[in-house]
Amino acid sequence: MEGIEHKIVKVNGINMHVAEKGKGPVILFLHGFPELWYSWRHQIIALSSLGYRAVAPDLRGFGDTDAPHPVTSYTCFHILGDLVELLDVVAPDQEKVFVVGHDLGAYMAWYLCLFRPEKVKALLNLSVPFLPFTRQVRPIDGWRAFYGNDYYICRFQEPGEIEAEFAEIGTHRVVKEFLTYRVPGPIMLTKGKLFEHSADTPITLPSWLSEEEVNYYVTKFDKKGFTGGINYYRNVDRNWELLAPWSGCEIKTPVKFIVGDRDLVYHIPGLKEFIHNGGFKKAVPLLQEVVVMEGVGHFINMEKADEINNHIYDFFRQLE
């Protein structure tokens, strides 16, 4: 990680930790859960060597960025406020920047394009497509109907409950369980049997993730806890209410989307049809390409770092 600069910037009333490297057009990298700026380590090194300035914050509630206490401080508008002010601070001379998002970060990247399209030159999103929100069913009710009460997003709703259960099995175990999850189906957090097996079941790390890398995450989550990140999920229904005025709006930014065919998101009922049968393109008219990577799981930017680096470079280079 040599040459990566770390700084704390004041944005939207909080202190935000940012890792960055390189000079040139800015690429803003937005991580997911349970992750940190560190999930983009391979992209930061690669893209900074190719003439870009890679900027990767710890999002609100994660890592070395502040984690406000109120659950209601984690709506999509709070996160977007952080990001818009961050861009004003780190790239005041660049009218538009490139954006790369994954998981929760992809979710926020879509809304950054929806609300502040003049800030984004192009978007490469991983794992989570833009889903026009139905007004008929609240999201949490929808997840419950699909998967039941033990589905991880449903289990995340009650403040403090899942945190206590995570504490019982330990931060190291929780981080490893999430980062190595490769089942092309839902994460279930049944009480007493989290991740559908006992807490002493051995976990083998994949070739793309070392014990040292796991320990970086563990150190940060030991210090910060998981509550900040989980609070994003506790605002899913609140976001649904707040976003009602934008129902039916399209994303008008040039986009490339990449997902692994073993990603749990790709196997949400109806999602493949939405992505491949015209629904996605209708919601994102400037969708340039959809790439499905065979045999690849959710943490695609770490598992297939070189390929993702090439996709980012090739896509953004055309649009400079």
C-alpha positions in Angstrom: 0.0 0.0 0.0 3.0 2.2 -0.5 2.4 5.7 -1.7 -1.3 5.8 -0.7 -2.0 9.1 1.2 -4.4 9.2 4.1 -6.2 12.3 5.3 -9.2 13.4 7.3 -11.5 15.9 5.7 -14.5 17.7 7.2 -17.7 17.1 5.1 -21.3 17.5 6.0 -20.6 17.9 9.7 -18.5 14.7 10.0 -14.8 13.8 9.8 -14.2 11.5 6.8 -11.2 9.4 6.2 -10.0 9.3 2.6 -7.3 7.2 1.0 -5.9 8.5 -2.3 -3.1 8.1 -4.8 -2.2 9.5 -8.2 -2.7 12.6 -10.3 -5.2 13.2 -13.1 -8.9 12.7 -13.5 -10.5 11.7 -10.3 -12.1 8.2 -9.8 -14.2 8.1 -6.7 -14.4 4.5 -5.2 -17.4 3.7 -3.0 -17.2 0.5 -0.9 -19.9 -1.8 0.5 -20.6 -3.8 3.7 -18.7 -5.0 5.7 -15.9 -3.1 4.0 -13.6 -0.1 4.0 -11.6 2.0 1.6 -9.2 -1.0 1.8 -11.5 -3.1 -0.5 -10.2 -0.9 -3.4 -6.5 -1.3 -2.6 -5.9 -3.2 -5.9 -7.8 -0.6 -7.9 -6.1 2.4 -6.2 -2.6 1.0 -7.1 -3.5 0.1 -10.6 -5.5 3.1 -11.7 -3.2 5.6 -10.1 -0.4 4.1 -12.2 -2.5 4.6 -15.3 -2.9 8.4 -15.0 -5.9 8.7 -12.6 -6.3 10.1 -9.2 -7.9 7.3 -7.1 -10.0 8.6 -4.2 -11.5 6.0 -1.8 -13.2 7.2 1.4 -14.4 5.2 4.4 -18.1 5.9 4.1 -20.0 7.4 7.0 -20.1 4.9 9.9 -17.1 2.8 8.6 -13.4 2.7 9.5 -11.8 5.9 10.4 -14.7 8.1 9.4 -17.1 9.3 12.0 -20.2 7.2 12.9 -23.0 9.5 14.1 -25.1 7.8 16.8 -28.7 8.3 15.5 -30.0 5.6 13.1 -31.7 8.3 11.1 -28.3 9.9 10.2 -27.7 7.2 7.6 -30.3 7.9 4.9 -29.2 8.0 1.3 -29.4 11.8 1.5 -26.9 12.0 4.4 -24.5 9.7 2.5 -24.9 11.8 -0.7 -24.4 15.0 1.2 -21.1 13.5 2.4 -20.0 12.6 -1.1 -20.9 15.8 -2.8 -19.0 17.8 -0.2 -16.1 15.4 -0.4 -15.9 16.0 -4.2 -16.0 19.8 -3.6 -13.1 19.4 -1.1 -10.8 16.9 -3.0 -11.6 17.9 -6.6 -12.7 21.5 -6.7 -11.1 22.0 -10.1 -12.9 19.0 -11.7 -16.5 19.7 -12.7 -17.2 15.9 -13.2 -15.5 12.8 -11.9 -15.6 9.1 -12.6 -17.3 6.9 -10.0 -16.9 3.2 -9.2 -19.3 1.6 -6.7 -19.8 -1.9 -5.1 -22.6 -3.2 -3.0 -23.9 -0.4 -0.7 -21.5 1.9 -2.5 -23.1 1.0 -5.8 -26.5 1.7 -4.3 -25.3 5.2 -3.3 -23.5 5.7 -6.7 -26.8 5.2 -8.5 -28.4 8.0 -6.4 -25.4 10.3 -6.8 -26.1 10.0 -10.6 -29.8 10.5 -10.1 -29.6 13.6 -7.9 -26.3 15.2 -9.0 -25.7 14.0 -12.6 -23.6 17.1 -13.3 -21.0 15.7 -10.9 -20.5 12.3 -12.6 -18.8 11.8 -15.9 -19.4 8.0 -16.0 -20.2 5.2 -13.6 -18.9 1.7 -13.4 -21.0 -0.2 -10.9 -20.4 -3.7 -9.5 -22.9 -6.2 -8.1 -26.0 -4.0 -7.5 -28.0 -2.8 -10.5 -30.3 0.3 -10.4 -33.7 -0.9 -9.3 -36.6 1.4 -9.9 -38.5 1.3 -6.6 -42.0 -0.1 -6.6 -44.5 1.9 -4.6 -46.7 -1.0 -3.8 -44.5 -2.8 -1.2 -42.1 -1.5 1.4 -38.7 -3.0 0.7 -38.3 -4.8 4.1 -41.8 -6.3 3.7 -40.7 -7.5 0.2 -37.6 -9.1 1.6 -39.6 -10.9 4.3 -42.0 -12.2 1.7 -39.2 -13.6 -0.4 -36.9 -15.0 2.3 -38.5 -14.9 5.7 -37.5 -13.2 9.0 -34.0 -14.7 9.1 -32.8 -13.0 5.9 -29.9 -10.8 6.8 -31.4 -7.4 5.9 -34.5 -8.3 8.0 -32.3 -9.4 10.9 -30.5 -6.1 10.7 -33.6 -4.0 11.4 -33.8 -4.1 15.2 -31.0 -1.8 16.7 -28.5 -3.7 18.8 -29.9 -7.2 18.2 -27.6 -8.5 15.5 -24.7 -6.5 16.9 -25.0 -8.6 20.1 -25.1 -11.8 18.2 -22.1 -10.8 16.1 -20.2 -10.0 19.4 -20.9 -13.6 20.5 -19.0 -15.1 17.6 -16.4 -12.3 17.3 -15.4 -9.7 14.8 -12.9 -12.0 13.1 -15.5 -14.6 12.5 -18.1 -12.1 11.2 -15.6 -10.5 8.7 -14.5 -13.9 7.4 -18.1 -15.2 7.0 -19.1 -12.2 4.9 -15.9 -11.9 2.8 -15.8 -15.6 1.9 -19.6 -16.0 1.3 -19.9 -17.6 -2.1 -23.4 -19.2 -2.0 -25.4 -17.9 -5.0 -28.4 -17.3 -2.6 -29.5 -15.3 0.4 -27.4 -14.8 3.5 -29.5 -16.2 6.4 -28.7 -15.1 10.0 -30.8 -17.6 12.1 -30.4 -16.9 15.8 -28.0 -19.4 17.2 -26.9 -20.5 13.8 -25.6 -17.4 12.0 -24.7 -18.0 8.3 -26.5 -21.4 8.6 -23.7 -23.3 10.4 -22.1 -23.4 13.8 -19.5 -20.8 14.9 -16.7 -23.4 15.0 -17.1 -24.5 11.4 -13.7 -23.9 9.7 -13.5 -21.1 7.2 -10.9 -21.5 4.4 -9.7 -18.2 2.9 -9.8 -18.0 -1.0 -6.5 -17.3 -2.8 -7.4 -13.7 -3.3 -7.7 -12.9 0.4 -4.9 -13.3 3.0 -5.1 -13.6 6.8 -3.2 -10.3 6.9 -5.8 -8.6 4.8 -8.7 -10.0 6.9 -6.9 -8.7 10.0 -7.0 -5.1 8.6 -10.8 -5.3 8.4 -11.0 -6.9 11.8 -8.8 -4.2 13.4 -11.1 -1.4 12.1 -14.4 -3.2 12.9 -13.1 -4.1 16.3 -12.6 -0.4 16.9 -15.7 1.0 15.2 -18.2 -1.8 15.5 -20.7 -2.9 12.8 -23.5 -0.5 13.8 -22.7 2.3 11.4 -22.7 0.0 8.4 -25.8 -1.8 9.5 -27.6 1.5 9.9 -27.7 1.8 6.1 -30.0 -1.2 6.0 -32.1 0.2 8.9 -32.9 3.2 6.6 -34.0 1.1 3.6 -37.7 1.7 4.3 -37.0 5.4 5.3 -35.2 5.9 1.9 -38.2 4.3 0.2 -40.4 7.0 1.7 -38.0 9.9 1.0 -37.4 8.8 -2.6 -41.1 8.7 -3.5 -40.9 12.0 -5.6 -38.3 10.4 -7.9 -40.3 7.3 -8.7 -39.9 6.5 -12.4 -36.9 8.7 -12.9 -34.1 7.4 -15.1 -30.3 7.4 -14.6 -28.9 9.5 -17.5 -25.2 8.9 -16.9 -23.0 6.6 -19.1 -22.8 3.3 -17.2 -21.0 -0.1 -17.3 -22.3 -2.8 -15.0 -20.4 -5.9 -13.9 -21.6 -8.8 -11.7 -20.4 -12.3 -10.9 -22.6 -15.2 -11.7 -22.2 -16.6 -8.1 -23.0 -13.2 -6.5 -26.0 -13.5 -4.2 -27.5 -10.3 -5.6 -27.6 -11.7 -9.1 -29.8 -14.6 -7.8 -32.5 -12.4 -6.2 -35.8 -13.6 -7.7 -36.5 -11.7 -11.0 -33.2 -9.8 -11.1 -31.5 -11.7 -14.0 -34.7 -11.1 -16.1 -34.6 -7.4 -15.2 -30.9 -7.1 -16.1 -31.0 -9.0 -19.4 -34.6 -8.5 -20.7 -34.7 -4.7 -21.1 -35.8 -3.5 -17.7 -32.3 -2.3 -16.7 -31.7 -0.6 -20.0 -35.0 1.2 -19.7 -34.1 2.5 -16.3 -30.6 3.4 -17.3 -30.8 4.5 -21.0 -27.0 5.1 -21.3 -26.1 1.6 -20.1 -23.3 0.7 -22.4 -22.5 -2.9 -21.3 -23.4 -5.6 -18.8 -20.6 -8.1 -18.0 -21.4 -11.3 -16.1 -18.2 -12.9 -14.9 -18.4 -16.7 -14.7 -17.5 -18.4 -11.4 -17.1 -15.1 -9.5 -18.8 -14.2 -6.2 -19.9 -10.9 -4.6 -16.5 -9.3 -3.7 -15.7 -9.1 -7.4 -13.2 -6.2 -7.2 -11.0 -8.3 -4.9 -11.6 -11.7 -6.4 -10.9 -10.6 -9.9 -8.8 -7.5 -9.3 -6.9 -7.4 -12.6 -9.9 -7.9 -14.8 -11.9 -5.3 -12.9 -9.0 -2.8 -13.2 -8.9 -3.4 -16.9 -12.7 -2.9 -17.2 -12.4 0.4 -15.3 -9.5 1.7 -17.4 -11.0 0.7 -20.7 -14.4 2.2 -20.0 -13.3 5.5 -18.5 -10.5 6.0 -21.1 -13.2 6.1 -23.8 -15.1 8.9 -22.0 -12.3 11.3 -21.0 
